[in-house]
Amino acid sequence: MNPLMSAEQAVLGAALLDPEQLTHLEWLAANHFYRPVHQALFDALRKLRNDGHPALSADGPLPLSWVTDAVEEAGQHVRGLTAAYAHTLIQACPRTEHAPVYGRMVLEGAIHRTVAQHAIRLHQAARADAVQGEVEGALRTADVLTGVLTDLARRWGTDPRPVPPTAGPSAATDIPPPAQSGQVAEDERFLLAVLAEQPGAMGEVVAWLRPGDFADPTHGQLYRCLGALHHRGEPIDRITLLWEAQRRGLLADGTVSSEQLTAVCEGMVPGSADWFGQRVMRSSVTRTAAASARAIRTLAQDEVLGPGRLINHALHELGPLDEVRARWATANSSPAPKTTASAPSAAEPPPDRVKAARARSTPRPGASPPAPASHLPTLSTARPPSRGHP
């Protein structure tokens, strides 16, 4: 028998032997027990105590009616409970005065079990939202999990505060991440195409969309390139995007090829960056919720982890979801600016930003000065000459 079952039997045996021990277990609830028969018996013992059972005021040895009446009361709510099993519980208790310690063991097991159950529910809600293209179910379930963790911290007597684990938990192998549909990848490609081809489109999403919100790491890297161009105030199109990808080594390490980038840019469809960005963001919320759920369940399955640490580590694992959730709220609260593909004023970056960007690109000693913006070399002419030629 595992230690948790032994603790459940011992705390019930202590209450059957000495009803006074129930006064030291007011913080323990019936649903903290794992076995239904133990839940029913603990409820029955507490009910008999609250109803003023005659055994509580009897002089001398404890009357047998305390045990038989408890079994009869619990038998009305669960099957299979007999007087013989009640005597087995009595024999399983080494010392009645240790009942509070046994009860704390039961509560510790309940905390691990409860956290694991709510983590599974969060993962299920995230998977359902990913299929339906929603986020409300996962966010509501995450709120419930946060409330449960706070309540468990109060019961255990600790302050609920996010604390990072000493070693990052690995995702539970029996809970797969939500499958990404082809629609998610398509939305990401359409968004990148709009950002690369529509002047000023980055301004619609840059405040709340991050590279990590993309399910495809390659798409996230391309979005990072677009963000760098936008931050430096440089023009954005398929050529400058390809150049930035090359500067960041994405072409050399095989992350993306020029053909792949060209295919992404040519796949633009009518639509706004804000609309596609929100679809990408929605997918990021459900993925992050699923990842948090897997990490929390892995923590809950660690029997070495104490309840206080488990609760605080679980709160920490919900942090990434809180961050993505805040950006999702920002994306839905601010109206998207109206832009058109032919807006001439958005094609040129602000002069002060161009000047600052060029100032950060100081030529190395011996290098030729940068060419004016109107005489920038093309990709073909910008390549270094081969050996043997001037």
C-alpha positions in Angstrom: 0.0 0.0 0.0 1.3 3.5 -0.9 1.9 6.1 1.9 -1.1 8.1 0.9 -3.6 5.2 1.4 -1.9 4.4 4.7 -2.3 8.0 5.8 -6.0 8.0 4.8 -6.6 4.8 6.8 -4.7 6.1 9.8 -6.6 9.4 10.1 -9.9 7.6 9.9 -8.7 5.0 12.4 -7.7 7.8 14.8 -11.2 9.4 14.5 -12.9 6.0 15.1 -10.7 5.4 18.2 -10.9 8.9 19.6 -13.7 11.3 18.3 -11.8 14.2 20.0 -9.3 14.0 17.2 -11.9 15.5 14.8 -11.5 18.8 16.5 -7.9 18.9 15.3 -9.0 18.2 11.7 -11.4 21.0 11.0 -9.2 22.1 8.0 -9.5 18.7 6.4 -12.4 18.1 4.0 -14.0 14.8 2.9 -13.0 15.5 -0.8 -9.4 15.5 0.3 -9.5 11.7 0.5 -8.8 9.8 -2.6 -11.1 6.7 -2.0 -14.8 7.4 -2.1 -15.4 5.1 0.8 -13.0 7.1 2.9 -14.8 10.3 1.9 -18.1 8.9 3.0 -16.8 7.7 6.3 -15.1 11.0 7.1 -18.3 12.8 6.3 -20.3 10.4 8.5 -17.9 10.8 11.5 -18.1 14.6 11.2 -21.9 14.5 11.0 -22.3 12.2 14.0 -20.0 14.6 16.0 -22.0 17.7 14.9 -25.3 15.9 15.8 -24.0 15.2 19.3 -23.7 11.5 19.2 -24.2 9.9 22.7 -20.7 8.3 22.5 -19.2 11.7 22.8 -20.5 12.2 26.3 -20.2 8.7 27.5 -18.0 7.9 30.6 -15.5 5.1 30.3 -14.5 3.3 27.2 -15.9 4.5 23.8 -19.1 2.7 23.0 -19.1 0.4 20.0 -22.1 2.4 18.7 -19.7 5.1 17.6 -18.2 2.8 15.0 -21.4 1.0 14.0 -23.4 4.2 13.6 -20.6 5.8 11.5 -20.5 2.7 9.2 -24.3 2.8 8.9 -24.4 6.5 8.1 -21.6 6.2 5.5 -23.2 3.2 4.0 -26.1 5.3 2.9 -23.8 7.1 0.4 -21.3 4.5 -0.7 -21.4 0.7 -1.3 -19.0 -1.9 0.1 -18.3 -0.4 3.5 -18.6 -3.0 6.3 -17.9 -3.0 10.1 -14.9 -5.3 9.4 -13.3 -2.6 7.2 -13.9 -0.1 10.0 -11.9 -2.3 12.4 -9.2 -2.6 9.7 -8.9 1.2 9.8 -8.6 1.2 13.5 -5.7 -1.3 13.3 -4.0 0.9 10.7 -3.6 3.8 13.1 -0.3 3.6 15.1 -1.2 6.5 17.4 -4.4 8.5 17.6 -2.6 11.7 18.8 -0.8 11.7 15.4 -4.1 12.3 13.6 -3.2 15.9 12.5 0.0 14.7 10.9 -1.9 11.9 9.1 -4.4 14.5 8.0 -1.6 16.8 6.6 -0.4 13.8 4.5 -3.9 13.4 3.1 -4.1 17.1 2.3 -0.7 17.0 0.6 -1.9 14.2 -1.6 -5.1 16.0 -2.4 -3.2 19.2 -3.4 -1.1 17.2 -5.9 -4.2 15.4 -7.2 -6.2 18.6 -7.5 -3.5 20.6 -9.3 -3.1 17.7 -11.8 -6.9 17.5 -12.4 -7.2 21.2 -13.1 -4.1 21.2 -15.3 -5.8 18.5 -17.4 -8.9 20.5 -17.7 -6.9 23.6 -18.8 -5.2 21.5 -21.5 -8.6 20.1 -22.7 -10.1 23.6 -22.8 -7.1 24.8 -24.8 -7.4 22.0 -27.3 -11.1 22.6 -27.7 -10.5 26.4 -28.3 -7.8 25.6 -30.8 -10.2 23.6 -32.8 -13.0 26.1 -32.6 -10.8 29.2 -33.1 -11.6 30.7 -29.6 -9.8 31.5 -26.4 -12.6 32.2 -23.9 -12.7 28.6 -22.6 -9.0 28.3 -22.0 -8.9 31.7 -20.2 -11.8 30.9 -18.0 -10.3 27.6 -17.0 -7.0 29.3 -16.3 -8.8 31.7 -14.0 -10.3 28.7 -12.2 -6.9 27.1 -11.8 -5.5 30.3 -10.4 -8.3 30.5 -7.8 -7.8 26.8 -6.9 -4.1 27.4 -6.4 -4.8 30.4 -4.2 -7.3 28.4 -2.1 -4.9 25.5 -1.7 -2.1 27.8 -0.6 -4.5 29.2 2.1 -5.4 25.7 3.3 -1.7 24.7 3.4 -0.7 27.8 5.2 1.6 29.5 2.6 1.5 32.7 0.6 0.6 32.1 -3.0 3.4 33.7 -5.1 5.0 32.7 -8.4 8.4 31.0 -7.9 10.3 29.5 -10.8 11.3 25.9 -10.5 15.0 25.1 -9.9 14.9 23.0 -13.1 12.4 23.7 -15.9 9.8 20.9 -16.0 9.5 18.8 -19.1 6.1 18.5 -20.7 4.1 15.4 -19.7 4.5 12.8 -22.4 0.9 11.5 -22.1 -0.6 14.9 -22.8 0.2 15.8 -26.4 0.3 19.5 -27.4 -2.7 20.7 -29.4 -2.4 19.9 -33.1 -1.8 22.9 -35.3 -4.2 23.0 -38.2 -3.2 24.1 -41.7 -5.3 27.2 -41.2 -2.8 28.4 -38.5 0.1 28.2 -40.9 -1.9 29.8 -43.6 -2.8 32.7 -41.4 0.8 33.2 -40.5 1.9 33.2 -44.2 -0.9 35.7 -45.1 0.1 38.0 -42.3 3.8 38.0 -43.3 2.8 38.7 -46.9 0.6 41.6 -45.8 3.4 43.0 -43.6 5.9 42.7 -46.4 3.8 44.2 -49.1 1.6 46.8 -47.5 3.4 50.0 -46.4 2.8 50.8 -42.7 1.2 47.4 -42.0 3.7 46.7 -39.2 2.4 49.6 -37.2 -0.9 47.8 -36.8 0.5 44.8 -35.0 4.0 45.6 -33.7 2.7 46.8 -30.3 1.2 43.4 -29.3 2.4 40.7 -31.6 5.7 38.9 -30.8 7.9 36.4 -32.8 7.0 33.7 -30.3 3.4 34.0 -31.1 4.0 32.2 -34.4 3.5 28.4 -34.4 6.1 28.0 -37.2 9.5 29.1 -35.9 10.5 30.1 -39.4 7.6 32.5 -39.6 8.6 33.8 -36.2 12.1 34.5 -37.5 10.7 36.3 -40.6 8.5 38.4 -38.4 11.5 39.3 -36.3 13.3 40.5 -39.4 10.3 42.7 -40.3 10.2 44.1 -36.8 13.9 45.0 -37.0 13.4 46.8 -40.3 10.4 48.7 -38.7 12.4 49.5 -35.6 15.2 51.0 -37.6 12.8 53.0 -39.8 13.9 51.3 -43.0 11.7 50.5 -46.0 9.9 47.2 -45.9 9.4 45.0 -49.0 10.3 41.6 -50.1 13.9 42.7 -51.1 14.7 44.4 -47.8 13.2 41.4 -45.9 15.4 39.0 -47.9 18.4 41.2 -47.1 17.6 41.3 -43.4 17.1 37.5 -43.3 20.6 37.1 -44.9 22.2 39.5 -42.4 20.8 37.5 -39.6 22.2 34.2 -41.0 18.8 32.7 -41.8 19.8 31.9 -45.3 23.2 30.4 -44.4 21.8 28.1 -41.6 18.9 26.9 -43.8 16.2 28.4 -41.6 14.6 29.9 -44.8 15.5 30.0 -48.4 15.0 32.9 -50.9 12.5 30.8 -52.7 10.5 30.2 -49.5 10.5 33.9 -48.7 9.4 34.8 -52.2 6.6 32.3 -52.0 5.4 33.8 -48.7 5.4 37.3 -50.1 3.6 36.4 -53.3 0.9 34.7 -51.3 -0.7 37.9 -50.2 -4.5 38.0 -50.2 -6.8 41.0 -49.5 -7.0 41.7 -45.8 -5.5 43.8 -43.0 -2.5 43.0 -40.8 -4.6 43.6 -37.7 -7.1 41.0 -38.7 -4.6 38.3 -39.6 -2.5 39.3 -36.5 -5.4 38.7 -34.2 -5.9 35.2 -35.7 -2.2 34.4 -35.1 -2.5 35.9 -31.6 -5.6 33.7 -30.9 -3.6 30.6 -31.8 -0.8 31.7 -29.5 -3.1 32.0 -26.5 -4.3 28.5 -26.9 -0.8 27.1 -27.5 0.5 28.9 -24.4 -2.4 27.7 -22.3 -1.7 24.1 -23.4 2.0 24.5 -22.6 1.3 25.9 -19.2 -1.1 23.0 -18.5 1.5 20.4 -19.5 4.2 22.0 -17.3 1.9 22.2 -14.3 0.8 18.6 -14.6 4.4 17.5 -14.8 5.0 19.4 -11.5 2.0 17.8 -9.9 3.2 14.4 -10.7 6.5 15.0 -8.9 5.9 13.4 -5.5 9.1 14.9 -4.1 7.7 18.4 -4.6 6.2 19.8 -1.4 2.7 21.4 -1.6 3.9 25.0 -1.1 6.6 24.7 -3.8 4.1 23.0 -6.1 1.6 25.8 -5.8 4.1 28.5 -6.3 5.8 26.8 -9.2 2.4 26.2 -10.8 1.6 29.9 -10.4 4.9 30.7 -12.1 4.0 28.4 -15.1 0.8 30.4 -15.6 2.9 33.6 -16.0 3.5 33.2 -19.8 -0.2 32.8 -20.3 -0.9 36.0 -18.3 1.6 37.8 -20.6 0.1 36.6 -23.8 -3.4 37.2 -22.4 -2.5 40.9 -21.7 -1.3 41.3 -25.3 -4.5 39.6 -26.6 -6.5 42.1 -24.6 -4.5 45.0 -26.1 -5.0 43.6 -29.6 -8.8 43.6 -29.1 -9.2 46.9 -27.3 -7.4 49.3 -29.7 -8.9 49.9 -33.1 -6.7 49.2 -36.1 -5.4 52.2 -38.0 -6.8 52.6 -41.5 -4.1 52.1 -44.1 -4.2 51.5 -47.8 -1.7 49.7 -50.1 -1.1 52.9 -52.1 -0.4 55.3 -49.3 2.7 57.2 -50.5 3.5 58.9 -47.2 3.9 55.5 -45.4 6.5 54.3 -47.9 9.3 56.5 -46.6 10.4 56.1 -42.9 10.7 59.2 -40.8 14.0 61.1 -41.5 15.1 61.1 -37.9 14.8 57.3 -37.6 16.7 56.8 -40.9 19.5 59.0 -39.6 19.6 57.2 -36.3 19.7 53.8 -38.0 22.6 54.8 -40.2 24.4 56.3 -37.3 24.3 52.8 -35.7 25.8 51.3 -38.8 29.2 52.8 -38.6 31.5 51.5 -41.4 34.5 49.5 -40.4 38.0 51.1 -41.0 38.9 51.0 -44.7 35.3 50.4 -45.8 33.7 52.7 -48.3 31.1 55.2 -46.9 27.4 54.2 -47.2 25.7 55.0 -50.5 22.8 57.5 -50.4 19.4 56.0 -50.0 18.5 56.7 -53.7 21.6 54.8 -54.9 21.4 51.7 -52.7 22.9 48.7 -54.5 20.6 45.8 -55.5 21.1 42.3 -54.1 22.9 41.2 -57.2 25.4 44.1 -57.2 25.9 44.1 -53.5 27.7 40.7 -53.5 31.5 40.8 -53.0 33.6 40.4 -56.2 35.1 37.0 -56.8 38.9 36.5 -56.3 41.1 37.7 -59.0 38.9 40.7 -60.0 39.3 44.3 -58.8 
